[in-house]
Amino acid sequence: MKKIEAIIQPFKLDEVKEALIGIGIDGMTVIEVRGHGRQKGHKEIYRGQEYTVDLLPKVKLELVVPDSRVDEVIQTLAGAARTGKIGDGKIFVSEIAEAIRIRNDDRGEAAL
């Protein structure tokens, strides 16, 4: 099993969710986060004062999927989240040693 963590633009969340549901992935965690990468934020003017917004709003999705579906999920997620502009986000993949469903003690991929 693999854990896929994706940091995406907030306005792309609905499109990404629909794309993932379209391929049968319905279990995910969505977290509102703030941060920056190479984008480094931007400057805004408020009441005549210029200030720097260096932590930009983003959305973090977390999914755990079977090894056999990792490439499909990554391609679908990246395709739905991509605008082609700086700040589109990142996808991270890590190994999951075990998953346990609390309700009935299912383990491994059965818990997904």
N, C-alpha and C positions, 0 to 999 in steps of 0.2 A: 504494500500500500504506500501511496505517496501523499504528502500534504502539499497542496498548491496554495501559495499565498500570492495574491495579486494586488498591487496598488494601482488604482485607476482614477480617472477624472470622475467627479461626482455626477456630472450630467450623462455619463455613459452607463451608469448603473442599471437602469431599466433595460437598455439594449443588451447588456451582457447577461443579465438574469434571463431574459427571454431566449437568448441564444443557447444558454446552458440548459434551460428547461427543454428546449427543442431537441437536444440530444440525450435527454433522459437524466440529466443531473439536476436534482431538486434539493439536495441537502447542502447548505452553505451558511457560513456566518458572515455577516456584513457589519463592519465597524467604521464609524466616521473618524478619520485621523487627520493630522496636519503635518506637513513636512515639505522638504524640497530636495531636489537632486541638483543636476546641472542647471536647472531652470533658475535657481537662486532667488525666486520671488520677483516682485515688481514694485514700482513706486506708485503711490496714489496721492491725490490732493484732497484734503478734507478741510473745509473752512479756511481755504487759503494757505494751509500748511502742507508741505510735502512730507510724506512719511513712507517708510519701506515696509512692505508686507513680505516678510521672508519665510513665513510658515504658511503654506497654501493648503486650502482644504482638499482632501483626497478621500477616497473610499478604499478600505482594505477588505478583500474577500478572502475567506479561508475555506478550502474544500479538501476533503480526504477522499481519494478515489483509488480503485484497484489499479495495479500496475499496467494492466492491459488497456486502460482508457486514458492514460496520462497524456500521450501525444494528441489524441483527439480533443481532449479538454483544453489543452494549452492552445492549440490552433484555433478552436472556437472562441475561447476567451480573448486571445490576442486580436483576432479578426474583428470581434465586436467592439473592443475597446480602442482600436486604432483610429486616430485622426490624421496621423502623419506629421503632427506638429510636436514641438518640444513639450514635455510634461505629460505624455501619454501614460507613463508609468512603467512598472517592472513586474515580472513574474518570477517567483522563487519556488523551487521544488525541493522538498526534503523527504527523507525516509521516515515512515511511521512504523515503529516496532510492534505495536498492538493497539487495537481498538476494542472497547467493551461497551455494549449497550447496557445502561444502568437498569432499565425496566425489566429485562429478562435474562441478562448475563450472556447475550450473544457475544461471540468473540471473532476477531479478524474481520474478513470482508463481509461476513454475515451481519456484523454490527453496523455496516454502512447503510 
